[in-house]
Amino acid sequence: LMARGRPVLGERKQCLGAVVTIVDITNMKVLDRLKSEFVAKVSHELRSPLSTIHEQLALVINDLMGQLSESEEHLLSRAKEKTQGLISTIGDLLDLSRIESGSTQQEPKPVQLEELLGNIVDFLGTRAKNKNQKLALEAPDEPLPTIKADPLALESIFGNLITNAINYTQEGGAVTVQVDTTGIHLRVRVADNGFGIEERYLDKIFDRFFRVKNDKTRFITGTGLGLPIVKGLVEALKGRISVESEPDKGTTFTVLLPVD
Ligand code: ADP
């Protein structure tokens, strides 16, 4: 059952009472589960033939190296890139349906978040450097408490957020990752001074396949599955995610995760 309520206000905005609606959502839940299972099954079925096509294209390109005209080589390479894109979209879809159905196999262990973030920042450093961007990690001097979580889930959450910050920020911009603690939570902020997001899209960006399309983002490739995955993983860890943004000023994602 799902309950929704709203206050009933009088002329002087005084509270007169409340209207509560209780809806039986059993059928919606069943449909949702069937949809998730269907997506998982289709994705699974598509992944292996696509991987074969990708491997075979790579072999053909390798074997015929030097014998192909420039345009033939270009066409085959494009086909290989597109198949790779499809394979990663399908991987994301599978991840998302596993997260939504609660069937991800999490292996929680105590994690030093600062160290994990340091590794991601090092790994993505080249990508930022290629765009002449500054990418930095800021942490307090005193050691932070550990959290208990699957390191792979944390890598996926922060890898996605930092990659987005780099992708949706102009050349020469800056991306800062800050970590600190509120006592009960570890707080990570991923802030950029990039393109920003219009307010009307802020609650949509966590929907699957949603992408903001404007002159600046048009040529950036993506699937619109990154943030739904991030949100699902954060919630599975009993954490929270929020976003603040201003067009042409930048965006900050804040993630709160309960300490161990
Ligand atoms: P993708 O990056 O594959 O498009 P995501 O789900 O990760 O998918 O993000 C959804 C959309 O949210 C992006 O297409 C982009 O429009 C917007 N977005 C995400 N992160 C940022 C950011 N740091 N700055 C500006 N826009 C962002």
Boltz pocket constraint, residues with backbone or C-beta under 6 A from the ligand:
constraints:
  - pocket:
      binder: B
      contacts: [[A, 160], [A, 161], [A, 164], [A, 165], [A, 166], [A, 168], [A, 169], [A, 192], [A, 194], [A, 195], [A, 196], [A, 197], [A, 205], [A, 207], [A, 210], [A, 211], [A, 212], [A, 213], [A, 217], [A, 221], [A, 222], [A, 223], [A, 224], [A, 225], [A, 226], [A, 227], [A, 228], [A, 251]]
      max_distance: 6.0
